[in-house]
Amino acid sequence: MTTIAAPRNAELAEERTRVRRWSVARPLLYGALVLCALLTVLPFVWVLSGSLRGLDEIRSDPGAWLPHHVTLDNFVRLFQTEGFGRFLVNSIVVAVIVVAGNIVAASAAGYALAKLDFAGKRIAFGAVMAAMMVPFTTVFVTQFVITVDMGLADTLTGIALPGAALPLSVFIMRQYALSIPDELLEAARIDGAGEFRIFFRIFLPLAGPAVATITIMSFLFSWNNFIWPLIVAQSTSSYTLPVGLAATSQAAAHVTDYGLMLAGAIVVMLPVLVLFLFLQRYFVQGVAGTGMR
């Protein structure tokens, strides 16, 4: 009996030690998480506070966290700004093209790279990985020349197309596709299903978390993109929201209207936050699924 009880007592002692260590580490962990959350939220709080203050108050006390006099004048002036509605519609159109392109292209490419055998498969995946490592600043001149040669300069299509098939989206979909059992697809092939039917009827419904991840990331890329629309859009009719806000925030005598700019930043952030709130559960699942293999 003694020889049997000794290992059991050792296990209980080890378990009590782990519980004591966790009871000490848990407050430290929670404290670190709260601190990181505060550091992340503070800039958003300051932007929101600034958007509710007048321009004179911002200039007199730019570091204040709370407005002395709350006003919605910045938002009123923002929506009354000439061209704001057009900038908003342009951003929505470009974002829809980018998101739709990424969902279609990345899903097809990710499925092919993960589940199909074809010549040059490893080379194709290597090209995707290489494209992820190339900075945008090294290729935007070439992209601009190609866009001009195709007659897409100063068009919403020209702004959207370079982001319609992001390498990161292909990588995420390919990694998630690897987690789907091959036996499931083989069973469908044995039953006579073709690759297109397998892709649309089996793969895409199972890849919902990865699709949600691609939707959020591509929308964020398109919605916040500033450099490329600034280069391609040669007239205000093609400005997206970030470019249009940067142009209209310059008041007379080239003085920046910070209140208008901060109100615009809030308007730009809201669609991204709403989209993430709706898709956050699938987003977490998609990110976790990309690391399964």
Disulfide bonds with the S-S distance in Angstrom:
none
